[in-house]
Amino acid sequence: MANLELYELEGCPYCAKVTTKLDELGLDYESHMVARSHDERTEVEEVSGQTGVPVLVDEEHGVEGMAESDDIVEYLEETYGNGAA
């Protein structure tokens, strides 16, 4: 099973887009809720080099901090969904 981690913010529509795709694909993931203040998101910055969310980590596939919800959804579909080889 996938070893996925998602850094997200409660109420974030971009994060919800990613969690919806994760749920559609039946993927288990570890959620890390981040602070509302960008200044307090040091953990996200360490992982991805920026403070925006969502950020996906998929160590199994060498993804260390993918940002941008559209990119994450596309990646999940290609890697774990119908687009998977």
C-alpha positions, 0 to 999 in steps of 0.5 A, a space after each residue: 500500500 502507498 505510503 503517502 503524507 499530505 500537508 493540508 489546512 482545514 477549510 482549504 479548497 485546494 486541499 479538499 480537491 486532493 483529499 477527494 482524489 485520494 478517497 476516490 482512489 481508496 488510498 490511505 495517507 497520513 494527514 498533517 494539518 498545518 498552521 493557518 499562518 504561513 510563518 508557522 509552517 516550518 514543517 511544510 517549508 522543510 519538505 517542499 521549500 515553500 509554505 503553501 498547501 497542499 503538499 504531497 509526499 510519496 517516498 515510495 515513488 521519490 516524491 519529496 514535496 509536490 505542491 499545487 493541487 492540480 499537479 498532485 491530482 494528476 500525479 495520483 491519477 497517473 500513479 495510482 488510478 486508471 492512468 497507472 501502468 
